[in-house]
Amino acid sequence: MKDSGAQAPTQSVVRALTILSCFSDEQPEVRVSDVAKQLDLTISNVSRLLATMEAMGYVEKDEFSGFYRLGTKIVTLGGIALNNYDIRKQALPELHALEQQLGLGANLAMLKENQIFYLAHVDSHHSPRMYTLIGRSNPLHCTGIGKVLLAHMGSDQLEKALSPDQLFAYTSKTLTSKEQLMEQLHLIRERGYAMEDEELALGRACLAAPVRNRKGDVIAGISISGSLSEIRLEQREQELSRILIEVSDHISMKMGYITMTT
C-alpha cells in the first residue's frame, strides 16, 4: 500500500478512514510514524491526512507530545448514530429503572459481525466503571447476551458462530466445547434467559434475556451484571431472572411485539 504520488479522492477517503481504525482501547493515541508504519504509507502522506482531519475535528493533536487522539467530531457522530437506534430509545429508561431497582449494571447489545455490540449501558451506582461499554464488542459464547443471541440463531448462522476458531477461552470457566454450549442454548430457549458466571472475566457474572421485534425475531438482548458479591446468583437467580424477563418483554412490546395469551 505504498504511496504513488497523486491519489484519487476516493483513495484519500479510504486512507483517512483507515487511519481512524488505528485508534483503539490499547492504542488511544498515535504518532504519525506509527500510523505510517502500520498502514505502509509515507510519513508525509499521513501527516497531510492527519492535518486535514485535525482541521475538520476528527482528530486532535497534543502539541506537547505530538500524539494524535480522536476528536470531538467523532463523539458527535457517535451520538447521532446511537440516537438513531429506536431499540436504544425504548430500552434506555428500562435499563435505568433496572439499575435503580437492583443496584446492578444494565446493558443492551445486538449482534454485529459475530460479536455482541453494546448500544447502551447503565453503570451500577455501587461500582461505576471508569470507561463506557457503549460501542464496544464482546464474544458471543461467553457473555449472557451473546448466549441469548446464539440461542435464537438459525442453524447455518449458529454453526459459523460456534466454529472452533470462535470459541476462545477467556477464563478457566469459559465453555469452549460446542456440545456443552448447545446444551446451554437449549436450556436458554426453555427458560427464557441466559446466565454467565465468570466466563468472560473472573469475579463477574450476568443474566440476560432476549428482546424481540414485531415479527417475534430476537434482535437484541438486555442483561444485568455485577461482581459476584453484588449479583449473588446462587441466592438471587430466580428473583433476578423473573425481573429481567419482565423488563425484556416490556421492551419487546414497545418494539411492536405482541404475545398471544390463551
C-alpha positions as CSV (number, residue, x, y, z in Angstrom):
1,M,0.0,0.0,0.0
2,K,2.9,2.3,-0.7
3,D,2.2,5.9,-1.9
4,S,2.2,6.5,-5.6
5,G,2.2,10.4,-5.6
6,A,-1.1,11.8,-6.8
7,Q,-4.1,9.9,-5.5
8,A,-7.8,9.8,-6.4
9,P,-10.2,11.5,-3.9
10,T,-11.7,8.1,-3.0
11,Q,-8.3,6.8,-2.1
12,S,-7.8,9.7,0.3
13,V,-11.2,8.9,1.9
14,V,-10.2,5.2,2.3
15,R,-6.9,6.2,3.8
16,A,-8.4,8.7,6.2
17,L,-10.9,6.1,7.4
18,T,-8.2,3.5,7.8
19,I,-6.3,6.0,9.9
20,L,-9.3,6.3,12.2
21,S,-9.3,2.5,12.6
22,C,-5.8,2.7,14.0
23,F,-7.2,4.1,17.2
24,S,-8.3,1.5,19.8
25,D,-8.5,0.9,23.6
26,E,-5.0,-0.4,23.5
27,Q,-3.8,2.5,21.3
28,P,-5.9,5.6,22.0
29,E,-3.2,7.9,20.9
30,V,-0.9,7.5,17.9
31,R,2.1,9.1,16.3
32,V,2.5,9.9,12.6
33,S,5.3,7.4,12.3
34,D,3.3,4.7,14.0
35,V,0.4,5.2,11.6
36,A,2.7,5.3,8.6
37,K,4.4,2.0,9.6
38,Q,1.1,0.3,10.4
39,L,-0.6,1.3,7.1
40,D,2.6,1.1,4.9
41,L,2.3,4.8,3.9
42,T,4.8,7.6,3.8
43,I,5.1,9.9,6.8
44,S,4.4,12.9,4.6
45,N,1.2,11.4,3.3
46,V,0.0,10.5,6.8
47,S,0.9,14.0,8.1
48,R,-1.2,15.7,5.4
49,L,-4.1,13.4,6.0
50,L,-4.0,13.9,9.8
51,A,-3.6,17.7,9.4
52,T,-6.8,17.7,7.3
53,M,-8.6,15.5,9.7
54,E,-7.5,17.8,12.6
55,A,-8.8,20.8,10.8
56,M,-12.2,19.1,10.5
57,G,-12.3,18.0,14.1
58,Y,-12.0,14.3,13.6
59,V,-8.6,14.1,15.4
60,E,-6.8,16.3,17.9
61,K,-3.1,16.8,18.3
62,D,-1.3,17.1,21.6
63,E,1.2,19.9,20.8
64,F,3.5,18.8,23.6
65,S,3.8,15.1,22.8
66,G,2.9,15.2,19.1
67,F,0.5,12.4,19.5
68,Y,-3.0,12.4,17.9
69,R,-6.2,11.3,19.6
70,L,-9.8,11.1,18.3
71,G,-11.5,14.4,18.1
72,T,-14.9,15.7,19.3
73,K,-16.4,15.4,15.9
74,I,-16.2,11.6,16.3
75,V,-18.1,11.9,19.6
76,T,-20.8,14.0,17.9
77,L,-21.2,11.5,15.1
78,G,-21.3,8.6,17.5
79,G,-24.1,10.3,19.4
80,I,-26.1,10.8,16.2
81,A,-25.7,7.2,15.3
82,L,-26.7,5.9,18.8
83,N,-29.8,8.2,18.9
84,N,-30.9,6.7,15.6
85,Y,-31.4,3.2,17.1
86,D,-35.1,3.0,18.1
87,I,-34.4,0.0,20.3
88,R,-31.9,2.1,22.4
89,K,-34.5,4.8,22.9
90,Q,-37.1,2.2,24.0
91,A,-34.7,0.3,26.3
92,L,-32.8,3.1,28.0
93,P,-35.5,4.1,30.5
94,E,-35.9,0.4,31.4
95,L,-32.2,-0.1,31.9
96,H,-32.1,2.9,34.3
97,A,-35.0,1.5,36.2
98,L,-33.3,-1.9,36.5
99,E,-30.2,-0.3,37.9
100,Q,-32.2,1.7,40.4
101,Q,-34.2,-1.3,41.5
102,L,-31.4,-3.9,41.7
103,G,-28.2,-1.9,42.1
104,L,-26.6,-3.8,39.2
105,G,-25.2,-2.6,35.8
106,A,-27.7,-2.9,33.0
107,N,-26.8,-3.4,29.3
108,L,-28.3,-3.5,25.8
109,A,-26.5,-5.2,22.9
110,M,-27.2,-6.5,19.5
111,L,-25.4,-8.8,17.0
112,K,-22.7,-7.3,14.8
113,E,-20.1,-9.2,12.9
114,N,-20.4,-12.3,15.0
115,Q,-20.0,-10.4,18.3
116,I,-22.2,-8.5,20.6
117,F,-22.2,-4.8,20.1
118,Y,-23.2,-2.6,23.1
119,L,-25.8,0.1,22.3
120,A,-26.5,1.2,25.9
121,H,-25.0,0.7,29.3
122,V,-26.1,2.0,32.7
123,D,-23.5,1.7,35.5
124,S,-24.3,0.4,38.9
125,H,-24.0,3.3,41.3
126,H,-22.3,0.9,43.7
127,S,-19.3,0.3,41.4
128,P,-19.2,2.7,38.4
129,R,-16.8,1.9,35.7
130,M,-14.0,4.3,34.6
131,Y,-14.9,3.7,30.9
132,T,-18.1,3.1,28.8
133,L,-19.2,-0.2,27.2
134,I,-21.1,1.7,24.5
135,G,-19.7,0.9,21.1
136,R,-17.6,-1.9,22.4
137,S,-17.8,-5.6,21.3
138,N,-17.5,-8.9,23.2
139,P,-17.7,-12.5,22.1
140,L,-20.9,-14.5,21.9
141,H,-20.1,-17.8,23.6
142,C,-19.0,-16.4,27.0
143,T,-21.4,-13.4,27.5
144,G,-25.0,-13.6,28.7
145,I,-26.4,-11.5,25.8
146,G,-24.2,-13.4,23.4
147,K,-25.7,-16.7,24.5
148,V,-29.2,-15.3,24.2
149,L,-28.4,-14.3,20.6
150,L,-26.9,-17.7,19.8
151,A,-29.9,-19.5,21.2
152,H,-32.2,-17.8,18.7
153,M,-29.9,-18.1,15.6
154,G,-30.7,-20.2,12.5
155,S,-28.7,-23.4,12.2
156,D,-26.3,-22.2,9.5
157,Q,-25.5,-19.0,11.4
158,L,-25.1,-20.9,14.6
159,E,-22.7,-23.4,13.0
160,K,-20.5,-20.5,11.9
161,A,-20.7,-18.8,15.3
162,L,-19.7,-21.9,17.1
163,S,-16.7,-22.8,14.9
164,P,-13.6,-23.8,16.8
165,D,-11.8,-20.6,16.0
166,Q,-14.5,-18.6,17.7
167,L,-14.5,-20.5,21.0
168,F,-11.6,-18.8,22.7
169,A,-11.1,-19.4,26.5
170,Y,-11.1,-16.1,28.4
171,T,-11.0,-17.7,31.8
172,S,-10.8,-21.2,33.2
173,K,-14.6,-21.2,33.3
174,T,-15.2,-20.3,29.6
175,L,-17.0,-23.1,27.7
176,T,-15.2,-24.0,24.6
177,S,-17.0,-27.2,23.8
178,K,-19.6,-26.9,21.1
179,E,-21.6,-29.8,22.6
180,Q,-21.8,-28.2,26.0
181,L,-22.7,-24.8,24.5
182,M,-25.5,-26.4,22.5
183,E,-26.9,-27.9,25.7
184,Q,-26.8,-24.5,27.3
185,L,-28.6,-22.9,24.3
186,H,-31.4,-25.5,24.6
187,L,-31.8,-24.6,28.3
188,I,-31.8,-20.8,27.5
189,R,-34.7,-21.3,25.0
190,E,-36.6,-23.3,27.5
191,R,-36.3,-20.9,30.5
192,G,-36.1,-17.6,28.6
193,Y,-32.8,-16.3,29.9
194,A,-29.1,-16.9,29.9
195,M,-26.5,-16.9,32.7
196,E,-22.8,-16.2,32.5
197,D,-20.7,-16.9,35.6
198,E,-17.0,-15.7,35.4
199,E,-16.7,-16.9,31.7
200,L,-15.6,-13.6,30.3
201,A,-13.9,-12.1,33.4
202,L,-13.2,-13.6,36.8
203,G,-15.2,-12.1,39.6
204,R,-18.1,-11.0,37.5
205,A,-21.4,-12.6,36.3
206,C,-24.6,-11.6,34.5
207,L,-28.1,-12.7,33.5
208,A,-29.5,-11.8,30.0
209,A,-32.9,-12.0,28.2
210,P,-33.9,-11.5,24.6
211,V,-35.6,-8.5,23.0
212,R,-37.9,-9.2,20.0
213,N,-39.3,-7.1,17.2
214,R,-42.9,-7.0,16.0
215,K,-42.3,-10.2,14.0
216,G,-41.0,-12.0,17.1
217,D,-37.4,-12.2,15.9
218,V,-34.8,-11.7,18.6
219,I,-33.0,-8.5,17.6
220,A,-31.0,-7.8,20.8
221,G,-30.6,-8.7,24.4
222,I,-30.5,-7.0,27.7
223,S,-28.5,-8.0,30.7
224,I,-27.8,-7.2,34.4
225,S,-24.3,-7.6,35.5
226,G,-22.0,-7.1,38.5
227,S,-19.4,-8.6,40.8
228,L,-20.1,-12.0,42.3
229,S,-20.7,-10.4,45.7
230,E,-23.3,-7.9,44.2
231,I,-25.2,-10.3,41.9
232,R,-25.2,-13.4,44.2
233,L,-26.5,-15.7,41.6
234,E,-26.8,-18.7,43.9
235,Q,-29.3,-16.9,46.1
236,R,-30.9,-14.5,43.6
237,E,-31.1,-16.2,40.2
238,Q,-34.8,-16.9,40.3
239,E,-35.7,-13.4,41.5
240,L,-33.4,-11.6,39.1
241,S,-34.3,-13.7,36.1
242,R,-38.0,-13.0,36.7
243,I,-37.5,-9.3,36.9
244,L,-35.2,-9.3,33.8
245,I,-37.7,-11.3,31.7
246,E,-40.5,-8.9,32.6
247,V,-38.4,-6.0,31.5
248,S,-37.2,-7.6,28.3
249,D,-40.9,-8.5,27.5
250,H,-41.9,-4.8,28.1
251,I,-39.1,-3.6,25.8
252,S,-40.2,-6.1,23.2
253,M,-43.8,-4.8,23.4
254,K,-42.5,-1.3,22.9
255,M,-40.8,-2.6,19.8
256,G,-44.2,-3.9,18.5
257,Y,-44.0,-7.5,19.7
258,I,-47.4,-8.8,20.9
259,T,-47.6,-12.0,22.8
260,M,-50.7,-14.1,22.4
261,T,-52.3,-15.4,25.5
262,T,-54.9,-18.1,25.8
